[in-house]
Every structure is written in C-alpha cells, then in structure tokens.
C-alpha cells in the first residue's frame, strides 16, 4: 500500500496518542499536638492535582490533599482533629503510544479513577504519632495530532437523491402503529 496511491488519503486529526494508568499507596506519619488514646476517624479532603508531560513516555501527576484525623486523648476524655497537608508526585508511564504524531501541540489530561482514600489509620506503638495508609489511582491521556490513512472509493460513487424516494417522511413515522402479534 502506497500513500501516494490514488485510492488512499492521509487525514490529520486529534486523537489519543498516549495513555497510562497508575495505582499508588502511600504511608503518611502525622504528629498530633497531644498523645492519642484512640483514633475516632480519618478522612481526606481538598484534593487538587495537575498533569504535565515529562519526555516522550511519562506523564507526571502532581497534587496535594489534606488528611484529617479525629482522635481522643487524655485517657479518652477529650478529642481533637489534626490536619496535615500532603503533596505528591506520581510519574505515570504511557502504556499506549502513537508513533504517527505530527506537530508539537500536545494536551495532557488526568482523571482520578480513585480519589485519595484512607485505608487504615492507627497510633504508632510506643509513640505519639499517627500512621495512615492512603490509596489513589489515575488515568492519563495525551492528545495530539496524528495521521490516519483512509481508502477512498476510486469510482467516486455518490448516492443519488432518487435512492431516498422510498424512505418514510417524519409525519409517516409518527403515525406508524406497531403490528400486534396476537
């Protein structure tokens, strides 16, 4: 097949030219103001992130979130919430790559398939620190211009208006009643 052949055309279009996915688990150590007696709850809020292409094969997703831990202290007589801001950077290798890219205008998209979520939160033994396990997952896509080869009909067939004469009009379609199968 030759692209100079009269039966083919090259079309330049926007398409996904790279795609990747990554699941990450992190451990964070939080230092509360008091020695905790028990953990009453742990949640993650204020997740922000952005994505940038790093070279030909990697997209880096950078972001931050707040970890809130509600704990009791003073022998379970008082409670407090400690908040810690966490930053991260996840390099994501592109598993799908298009070699037929043209031009230099590239767009990078990231979607959090799993927002940061606390898997566990516990008091470190013999310490006054809190350890929490967090999971997150991202899908990234790189959009760019690519070439697509399409075959064209060498005879240049164009459908004539007469071919549509037997088609129903909108009014006829509205008034159709389905056949009863009784």
VEXFI-967095 format. One line per field, with one value per residue (C-alpha): residue number from 1; residue in one letter; x, y, z. Coordinates in nm, 4 decimals, m for minus. Layout:
N
nr	NUM|...;
rest	A|...;
x	X|...;
y	Y|...;
z	Z|...;
***
This chain:
182
nr	1|2|3|4|5|6|7|8|9|10|11|12|13|14|15|16|17|18|19|20|21|22|23|24|25|26|27|28|29|30|31|32|33|34|35|36|37|38|39|40|41|42|43|44|45|46|47|48|49|50|51|52|53|54|55|56|57|58|59|60|61|62|63|64|65|66|67|68|69|70|71|72|73|74|75|76|77|78|79|80|81|82|83|84|85|86|87|88|89|90|91|92|93|94|95|96|97|98|99|100|101|102|103|104|105|106|107|108|109|110|111|112|113|114|115|116|117|118|119|120|121|122|123|124|125|126|127|128|129|130|131|132|133|134|135|136|137|138|139|140|141|142|143|144|145|146|147|148|149|150|151|152|153|154|155|156|157|158|159|160|161|162|163|164|165|166|167|168|169|170|171|172|173|174|175|176|177|178|179|180|181|182;
rest	X|X|X|X|X|X|X|X|X|X|X|X|X|X|X|X|X|X|X|X|X|X|X|X|X|X|X|X|X|X|X|X|X|X|X|X|X|X|X|X|X|X|X|X|X|X|X|X|X|X|X|X|X|X|X|X|X|X|X|X|X|X|X|X|X|X|X|X|X|X|X|X|X|X|X|X|X|X|X|X|X|X|X|X|X|X|X|X|X|X|X|X|X|X|X|X|X|X|X|X|X|X|X|X|X|X|X|X|X|X|X|X|X|X|X|X|X|X|X|X|X|X|X|X|X|X|X|X|X|X|X|X|X|X|X|X|X|X|X|X|X|X|X|X|X|X|X|X|X|X|X|X|X|X|X|X|X|X|X|X|X|X|X|X|X|X|X|X|X|X|X|X|X|X|X|X|X|X|X|X|X|X;
x	0.0000|0.1444|0.0112|0.0831|m0.1680|m0.4871|m0.7040|m0.5794|m0.5839|m0.3966|m0.6084|m0.4578|m0.6822|m0.6713|m0.6548|m0.5329|m0.1645|m0.0636|m0.2395|m0.1323|m0.2699|m0.1195|m0.2372|m0.0401|m0.0391|0.1428|0.2097|0.1956|0.3053|0.1064|0.2190|m0.0777|m0.0460|m0.1425|m0.0607|m0.3566|m0.5616|m0.7650|m0.8460|m1.2071|m1.1952|m0.9741|m1.0762|m0.9120|m1.0378|m0.9297|m0.7650|m0.6063|m0.3884|m0.2500|m0.0646|0.2344|0.4143|0.7728|0.9539|0.8017|0.6928|0.5905|0.3178|0.3695|0.0627|0.1382|m0.1066|m0.1965|m0.4656|m0.5468|m0.5514|m0.7840|m0.7559|m1.0062|m0.8586|m0.9163|m0.6521|m0.6122|m0.7421|m1.0357|m1.1729|m1.1035|m1.0997|m0.9251|m0.8865|m0.5367|m0.4977|m0.1881|m0.1356|0.0376|0.1926|0.2763|0.4170|0.3248|0.5183|0.2909|0.4483|0.2496|0.1490|m0.0067|0.1928|0.1217|0.4316|0.2473|0.2219|0.2516|0.3179|0.4049|0.0718|0.0028|m0.2727|m0.2447|m0.5484|m0.5574|m0.8579|m0.8602|m1.0107|m0.9727|m0.9652|m0.7189|m0.8776|m0.7608|m0.7199|m0.6060|m0.5208|m0.3526|m0.1424|0.2252|0.3261|0.5358|0.4988|0.2587|0.2406|m0.0385|0.0265|m0.2237|m0.2243|m0.3666|m0.4530|m0.5145|m0.5327|m0.5013|m0.5674|m0.3743|m0.4222|m0.2059|m0.3980|m0.2212|m0.2383|m0.1867|m0.2144|m0.4828|m0.4861|m0.8291|m0.9215|m1.1408|m1.3765|m1.1879|m1.5127|m1.6204|m1.9702|m2.2176|m2.5605|m2.8335|m3.1425|m3.3624|m3.2248|m3.4117|m3.7559|m3.8811|m3.7904|m4.0633|m4.1183|m4.1213|m4.5028|m4.5324|m4.3001|m4.5046|m4.8282|m4.6891|m4.8616|m4.6730|m4.8239|m4.9941|m4.8507|m5.1827;
y	0.0000|0.3309|0.6517|0.8186|0.5795|0.7480|0.5118|0.6487|0.9824|1.0910|1.2767|1.4680|1.4564|1.4938|1.1615|0.9947|0.9407|0.8163|0.6555|0.5316|0.4278|0.4006|0.2878|0.4213|0.3517|0.5888|0.5880|0.9203|0.9910|1.2645|1.4365|1.5414|1.8032|1.5513|1.1847|0.9990|0.7427|0.6199|0.7049|0.8124|0.8817|0.9634|1.1300|1.3051|1.6314|1.9186|1.7041|1.9130|1.7852|1.8656|1.6702|1.7533|1.5524|1.4628|1.3416|1.1089|0.8242|0.9728|1.1999|1.3373|1.3947|1.6324|1.7217|1.7691|1.6794|1.7303|1.4358|1.4936|1.2618|1.2814|1.1289|1.1122|1.1930|1.2337|0.8780|0.9149|1.2267|1.4844|1.4905|1.6879|1.6914|1.7223|1.8263|1.7733|1.8868|1.6237|1.6737|1.4003|1.3462|1.0319|0.9586|0.7542|0.5603|0.5689|0.2148|0.3146|0.5418|0.6570|0.6946|0.8818|1.2140|1.5402|1.8862|1.9897|2.0910|1.8340|1.8320|1.6227|1.5075|1.3286|1.1705|1.0411|0.6917|0.6574|0.9795|0.9679|0.7431|0.6357|0.2573|0.2493|0.4891|0.3793|0.5028|0.4112|0.1774|0.3465|0.6808|0.9731|0.9729|0.8525|0.6387|0.6409|0.4422|0.6249|0.4925|0.6792|0.5899|0.7981|0.7565|0.9924|1.0644|1.2586|1.4193|1.5320|1.5445|1.2153|1.0839|0.8394|0.6733|0.6078|0.4321|0.6220|0.4762|0.5019|0.5361|0.8283|0.6841|0.9490|0.8413|0.9999|1.1643|0.9050|0.6395|0.8064|0.8195|0.5056|0.6376|0.7360|1.1017|1.2251|1.2531|0.8959|0.7709|0.9440|0.7837|0.4303|0.1800|m0.1363|m0.4631|m0.6607|m1.0104|m1.1531;
z	0.0000|m0.1032|0.0473|m0.2853|m0.4405|m0.5658|m0.3549|m0.0171|0.1618|0.4730|0.7250|1.0150|1.3225|1.7012|1.8806|2.1982|2.1218|2.4655|2.7618|3.1038|3.4419|3.7893|4.1333|4.4308|4.8054|5.0412|5.4145|5.5999|5.9567|6.1338|6.4535|6.6716|6.9449|7.2188|7.2777|7.1171|7.3127|7.0137|6.6522|6.6025|6.2300|5.9317|5.6081|5.3155|5.1641|4.9357|4.6678|4.3905|4.1047|3.7593|3.4933|3.2728|3.0116|3.1039|2.7942|2.5380|2.7658|3.1025|3.2393|3.5884|3.8072|4.0954|4.3654|4.7278|4.9799|5.3470|5.5872|5.8823|6.1822|6.4659|6.7793|7.1536|7.4120|7.7890|7.8522|7.6114|7.7856|7.5132|7.1334|6.8635|6.4864|6.3433|5.9772|5.7673|5.4066|5.1923|4.8484|4.5981|4.2509|4.0565|3.7337|3.5065|3.2198|2.8975|2.8027|2.4683|2.2368|1.8813|1.6637|1.3859|1.5687|1.3794|1.5188|1.8690|2.0208|2.2916|2.5554|2.8719|3.0701|3.4037|3.5709|3.9275|3.8996|4.2781|4.4799|4.7711|5.0323|5.3775|5.4009|5.7629|6.0429|6.3646|6.6530|6.6222|6.9073|7.1748|7.0003|6.9906|6.6123|6.3830|6.0739|5.7858|5.4603|5.1566|4.8092|4.4816|4.1119|3.7946|3.4250|3.1959|2.8270|2.5869|2.2982|1.9819|1.6056|1.4250|1.0677|0.9621|0.6189|0.4669|0.1497|m0.0923|m0.3495|m0.6821|m0.8776|m0.6602|m0.6045|m0.4917|m0.3792|m0.5920|m0.4436|m0.6151|m0.3822|m0.0951|m0.2597|m0.0841|0.2612|0.5116|0.5995|0.9613|0.9515|0.8278|1.1028|1.3745|1.2539|1.2390|1.4650|1.5559|1.4326|1.7019|1.7452|1.8765;
***
